[in-house]
Amino acid sequence: MKKSILLFLALLLIINFAGCTSRDEKPTAQITAEDWNSILEKAKGTTVNFYGWGGSQKVNEWIDNYVSRKLKEEYDIILNRVPMDIDDILNKLLGEKQLNSKEGTIDIVWINGENFFTAKRNGLLFGPFVDDLPNYKKYVDTESIEIKYDFGFPVEGYEAPYGKAQLVLIGDQAQIVQFPRNHEELFEMVKNNPGKFTYPAPPDFTGSAFVRNIIYDIVGYKQFMNMEADKQKVAEVIKPAMDYLKKIKPYLWQEGKTYPATVAQLDNMYADHEVFMTISYNPNHVASKIGTGEFPTTSQAFIFEKGTIGNTHFLAIPYNATNKEGALVAINFLLSPKAQASKYDPKNWGDLPVLDNGKFSDEEKKLFHDVKLGEGVLPQDILLAHRLPEIPAHLIPIIEEIWQENIPVEGE
């Protein structure tokens, strides 16, 4: 279903539920150790339906193998992963909300950004629940801005952190003498090597982030942090960036007449040497792909000198989840050091952890220290020193719409 329909439904529900919140009754008012044991007992023998993006085979295998196996062994929980695009997930929840459905089929949803903004605004989420998770209280820096806010929108306990991302560019050192340090050098490189670079068309998540990073590099980001959802104002501010994307367009792959629909498609093009760069929201992605033999061994992640956008992705529980206890147990497990360390390993996924290593025991620190990040990865200190905040969620659909109006593809 197209995003315009999703936005229409969202607007309709905002009108219908104005003044309401999504603070459904929790399993217990304030969970104690004894209560948590009760939740563990209720979760035994149940199935947890986990809905989310399924576009990465490596991520899918980690969930299906490691997470599913551990939940079954340790908690007698069956994890049922259901791959579905987030727009379809939200439309499903919005439809159930309109029908006043009390028993949904989704227990956990992988979500963040403008999608969380839409879901929380429309009362589609259960919570607040994170303070009831033992591992959240034990291992997470609950005062971190990246934990308290999701794309500038207050989380307020309605989603638990799952992993961290930061945009990186990946290039083949065998084909690129010097990686571009900013948008100007990127233009010169692309102009001198026509057809060898492109990016996924928004609203692809990574393609949209690349466009925002170009905006940041050209006009900065601070003016967006408190900006209202005024399309005309946004268009005025980002015009230099749109002009740049128009300027670079003729030198892109296929002369910019078409764009990859997804970042997975761009990865395949890079692996086939059709282009000499790709893009990822996972800084360890390059090591994973080199390890599987898909990317050239000469691949290297790099970033702009002004920095790249980073964010946190989260897990939420729908308002009408039928197995909230099972969902709580599964999310709590995913916040354990052993699960986060496993996820951090590029052989499994390479996703950045969300835990505060200052809260680890020596044994827990060793779990992460022993992870071999592999080839082509940027050191964490460089990434963190160049990490930029995400733009507020309500502005992202506006920017994507402006891109689609200014950068038409063939046939439009």
C-alpha positions in Angstrom: 0.0 0.0 0.0 1.4 3.4 -0.9 2.7 5.8 1.6 -0.1 8.3 0.8 -2.7 5.9 2.0 -0.7 5.2 5.1 -0.5 9.0 5.8 -4.2 9.3 5.1 -5.0 6.6 7.7 -2.6 8.2 10.1 -4.3 11.5 9.8 -7.7 9.9 10.2 -6.7 8.2 13.4 -5.1 11.3 14.7 -8.4 13.1 14.3 -10.4 10.1 15.8 -8.1 9.6 18.8 -7.1 13.2 19.5 -6.3 13.6 23.1 -5.9 9.9 23.7 -2.7 8.1 24.6 -1.5 4.6 24.1 -1.0 3.8 27.7 -2.7 0.5 27.8 -2.8 -1.4 31.1 0.5 -3.2 31.7 0.8 -6.9 32.8 1.7 -5.5 36.3 1.7 -2.0 37.7 5.4 -2.1 38.7 7.3 -5.3 38.1 9.4 -6.7 40.9 11.7 -9.7 40.7 8.9 -11.9 41.8 6.6 -10.4 39.2 9.2 -11.0 36.5 9.4 -14.6 37.4 5.6 -14.7 36.9 6.0 -13.2 33.5 8.7 -15.7 32.6 6.3 -18.5 33.7 3.4 -17.1 31.6 5.7 -16.8 28.6 6.7 -20.5 28.7 5.4 -22.6 25.8 4.1 -19.5 23.9 4.9 -18.2 20.4 6.1 -14.7 19.9 5.3 -13.2 16.5 8.2 -10.9 15.5 7.3 -8.5 12.6 9.9 -6.4 10.8 12.1 -5.8 7.8 13.3 -9.0 6.2 15.6 -7.6 3.5 18.9 -9.0 4.8 19.6 -12.7 4.6 22.3 -12.4 7.3 20.0 -10.6 9.7 17.2 -13.1 9.0 19.5 -16.0 9.7 20.7 -14.5 12.9 17.2 -14.1 14.2 16.0 -17.5 12.9 19.0 -19.4 14.2 20.7 -17.8 17.2 17.7 -15.8 18.7 15.1 -18.5 18.0 17.4 -21.2 19.4 18.3 -19.3 22.6 14.7 -18.3 23.3 13.6 -21.9 23.0 16.4 -23.3 25.0 16.3 -20.8 27.8 12.7 -19.7 28.0 10.7 -22.3 26.0 9.5 -19.6 23.7 9.0 -20.2 19.9 9.9 -17.1 17.9 8.0 -16.7 14.6 9.7 -14.1 12.4 7.3 -12.5 9.9 9.1 -10.4 7.3 7.0 -7.4 6.3 7.7 -3.8 5.3 7.1 -1.3 8.0 4.5 0.6 5.9 2.4 -2.7 5.6 2.9 -3.3 9.3 1.6 0.1 10.2 -1.3 -0.2 7.8 -2.2 -3.5 9.5 -2.1 -2.0 12.9 -4.0 1.1 11.8 -6.7 -1.0 10.3 -7.0 -3.1 13.5 -7.3 0.1 15.5 -10.1 1.4 13.3 -11.9 -1.9 13.8 -11.2 -1.8 17.6 -9.5 -5.2 17.4 -8.4 -6.4 20.8 -6.4 -9.4 19.6 -3.7 -8.7 17.1 -1.2 -11.0 15.4 1.9 -8.9 16.0 3.7 -9.3 19.4 7.0 -7.4 18.6 7.6 -4.9 15.8 11.0 -3.7 14.7 10.6 0.1 14.3 12.1 3.5 14.5 12.0 7.1 13.2 8.9 8.5 11.5 7.2 5.0 11.7 7.5 5.1 15.5 6.2 8.7 15.5 3.2 7.6 13.5 2.5 4.5 15.6 2.9 6.2 19.0 0.9 9.3 17.9 -2.0 7.0 16.8 -2.1 4.9 19.9 -0.8 1.7 18.2 1.7 0.8 20.9 1.7 -0.8 24.3 3.5 0.8 27.1 5.4 2.3 28.7 7.2 -1.0 29.3 11.0 -0.6 29.2 11.5 0.1 32.9 10.0 -3.4 33.5 12.8 -5.1 31.7 15.6 -6.2 34.0 18.3 -6.0 31.3 17.2 -2.5 30.3 17.7 -1.2 33.9 20.9 -3.1 34.3 22.8 -2.4 31.1 21.3 0.6 29.2 22.3 4.2 29.7 18.7 5.4 30.2 19.8 9.0 30.1 21.4 8.8 26.7 19.8 11.1 24.1 19.9 8.3 21.6 17.8 6.1 24.0 15.4 8.8 25.2 14.6 10.2 21.7 14.0 8.5 18.4 14.6 10.9 15.4 13.9 13.8 17.8 10.7 12.3 19.1 10.5 11.3 22.8 10.4 7.5 23.3 8.8 7.7 26.8 9.3 3.9 27.3 7.2 2.8 24.3 10.1 1.1 22.6 13.3 -0.7 23.7 16.7 -0.1 22.0 17.7 -2.9 19.7 20.8 -1.7 17.9 22.6 1.4 16.6 23.4 2.4 13.0 25.6 5.0 11.4 25.7 5.8 7.7 28.9 4.9 5.9 29.9 4.9 2.3 31.8 1.9 1.0 34.2 2.1 -1.9 36.6 -0.1 -3.8 40.1 1.1 -3.2 41.2 -0.7 -6.3 39.1 1.7 -8.4 39.1 4.9 -6.2 42.4 6.7 -5.6 41.1 8.9 -2.9 37.7 8.7 -1.2 35.6 11.9 -1.3 35.6 13.8 2.0 32.6 15.9 1.3 29.8 16.5 -1.3 32.1 18.6 -3.5 34.7 15.9 -3.8 32.0 13.4 -4.4 30.7 15.4 -7.3 34.1 15.7 -8.9 34.7 12.0 -8.5 31.3 11.1 -10.0 31.8 13.6 -12.9 35.2 12.1 -13.7 33.7 8.5 -13.5 30.3 8.7 -15.1 27.9 5.8 -14.5 29.9 4.4 -11.6 27.9 5.8 -8.7 24.3 6.0 -7.6 22.1 5.8 -4.5 18.8 4.1 -3.7 15.7 6.2 -4.4 13.9 7.5 -1.3 11.8 6.3 0.5 14.3 3.4 0.7 15.6 3.9 4.2 19.3 4.1 3.3 18.7 6.1 0.2 16.7 8.6 2.2 19.5 8.8 4.8 22.0 9.5 2.0 19.9 12.4 0.8 19.7 13.8 4.3 23.4 13.5 4.7 24.0 15.5 1.5 21.6 18.1 3.0 23.6 18.2 6.2 26.9 18.5 4.3 25.6 21.4 2.3 23.4 23.4 4.7 24.1 21.9 8.1 21.5 20.2 10.4 20.9 22.4 13.5 18.1 24.5 11.9 16.1 21.3 11.5 16.0 20.3 15.1 13.1 22.6 16.1 11.6 23.1 12.7 7.8 22.7 12.1 6.4 20.4 9.4 6.2 23.3 6.9 6.9 21.9 3.4 7.6 25.4 1.9 10.0 26.2 4.7 11.8 22.9 4.4 12.0 23.2 0.6 13.6 26.7 1.0 16.2 25.4 3.4 17.2 22.3 1.4 17.1 23.9 -2.0 20.9 24.0 -2.3 21.0 20.3 -1.7 18.3 19.6 -4.2 20.2 21.7 -6.7 23.3 19.6 -6.0 21.4 16.4 -6.5 20.1 17.7 -9.8 23.6 18.7 -10.8 25.1 15.3 -10.1 22.2 13.4 -11.6 23.4 13.1 -15.3 26.7 11.5 -14.1 25.0 8.8 -12.1 24.5 5.2 -13.1 22.0 5.1 -16.1 22.5 8.9 -16.3 20.2 9.2 -13.3 17.2 8.1 -15.4 16.5 5.4 -12.8 17.7 4.5 -9.3 18.1 1.3 -7.4 14.8 0.6 -5.5 16.6 -0.8 -2.5 20.0 -0.7 -0.9 20.2 -4.5 -1.4 20.0 -3.9 -5.2 22.8 -1.3 -4.9 24.9 -3.9 -2.9 24.4 -6.4 -5.8 25.5 -3.8 -8.3 28.6 -3.0 -6.3 29.4 -6.7 -5.9 29.0 -7.1 -9.7 31.4 -4.2 -10.3 28.6 -2.2 -12.0 29.3 0.7 -9.6 32.4 1.3 -7.5 30.6 2.5 -4.3 27.7 1.4 -2.2 26.1 2.7 1.0 25.2 1.2 4.3 23.6 2.2 7.6 25.6 -0.6 9.3 29.3 0.4 9.7 30.3 -3.3 9.9 28.4 -4.2 6.8 31.6 -4.1 4.7 33.3 -6.8 6.8 30.3 -9.0 6.6 30.2 -8.8 2.8 33.9 -9.3 2.4 33.7 -12.3 4.7 31.0 -13.9 2.5 33.0 -13.2 -0.7 30.4 -10.8 -2.1 32.4 -7.6 -1.9 36.0 -7.2 -3.2 38.6 -7.6 -0.5 39.7 -4.0 -1.4 36.4 -2.6 -0.1 36.7 0.1 2.7 34.1 2.0 4.6 34.6 5.8 4.8 32.6 8.9 5.9 32.5 12.6 5.2 34.8 14.8 7.3 31.7 16.7 8.6 30.3 13.4 9.7 27.4 11.1 8.9 24.0 10.4 10.4 23.6 7.9 13.2 20.5 6.6 14.9 19.1 3.9 17.1 16.6 1.3 16.0 14.1 -0.1 18.5 11.6 -2.9 19.3 8.0 -2.1 20.3 5.0 -4.0 21.4 1.6 -3.3 19.6 -1.3 -2.2 21.7 -3.2 -5.3 20.9 -0.4 -7.9 21.1 -1.9 -11.1 22.5 1.4 -12.3 24.0 2.8 -9.3 25.8 4.6 -11.5 28.4 6.4 -13.4 25.7 7.3 -10.2 23.9 8.7 -8.7 27.1 10.9 -11.8 27.7 12.1 -11.9 24.1 13.0 -8.2 24.2 14.7 -8.5 27.5 16.9 -11.3 26.1 17.8 -9.2 23.1 19.1 -6.6 25.6 21.5 -9.1 27.2 25.2 -8.8 26.7 25.5 -12.2 25.0 22.7 -11.4 22.5 24.2 -7.9 21.8 27.7 -9.3 21.4 26.5 -12.0 19.0 24.6 -9.4 17.0 27.8 -7.2 16.9 29.9 -9.9 15.3 30.0 -9.2 11.5 29.8 -12.9 10.8 26.3 -12.8 12.3 25.1 -9.3 11.6 27.6 -6.6 12.6 25.0 -4.3 14.2 26.3 -1.8 16.8 25.4 -2.6 20.4 23.1 -0.4 22.5 24.4 -1.3 25.9 26.6 0.8 28.2 29.9 -1.0 28.5 30.6 0.9 31.7 28.0 -1.3 33.3 29.6 -4.6 32.2 31.5 -7.1 34.3 35.0 -8.1 33.1 33.5 -11.2 31.7 30.8 -9.3 29.8 33.4 -6.8 28.4 35.4 -9.8 27.1 32.3 -10.9 25.0 32.7 -7.7 23.0 36.4 -7.5 23.0 36.7 -10.9 21.5 34.5 -9.9 18.5 36.6 -9.7 15.3 35.3 -6.9 13.2 37.1 -7.9 10.1 38.3 -6.0 7.1 37.3 -2.6 5.7 35.7 -1.3 9.0 36.2 2.1 10.4 37.4 2.3 14.1 34.6 3.1 16.6 36.4 6.2 17.8 36.3 7.7 14.3 32.7 6.9 13.8 31.6 8.3 17.2 33.7 11.5 16.6 31.8 12.0 13.4 28.3 10.9 14.4 25.5 13.4 13.6 22.0 13.4 15.0 19.0 12.3 13.0 16.6 14.8 11.7 13.2 15.0 13.5 10.8 12.3 12.3 8.1 14.6 11.1 10.4 16.2 8.5 11.6 13.0 6.8 8.4 12.3 4.7 8.5 16.0 3.6 12.1 15.7 2.5 11.4 12.5 0.6 8.4 14.1 -1.1 10.5 17.1 -2.1 13.2 14.7 -3.5 10.6 12.9 -5.6 9.2 16.2 -7.0 12.7 17.5 -7.8 14.6 14.4 -8.9 12.2 12.6 -11.3 13.1 9.2 -12.7 12.4 8.0 -16.2 8.7 7.6 -16.9 7.6 10.2 -14.3 
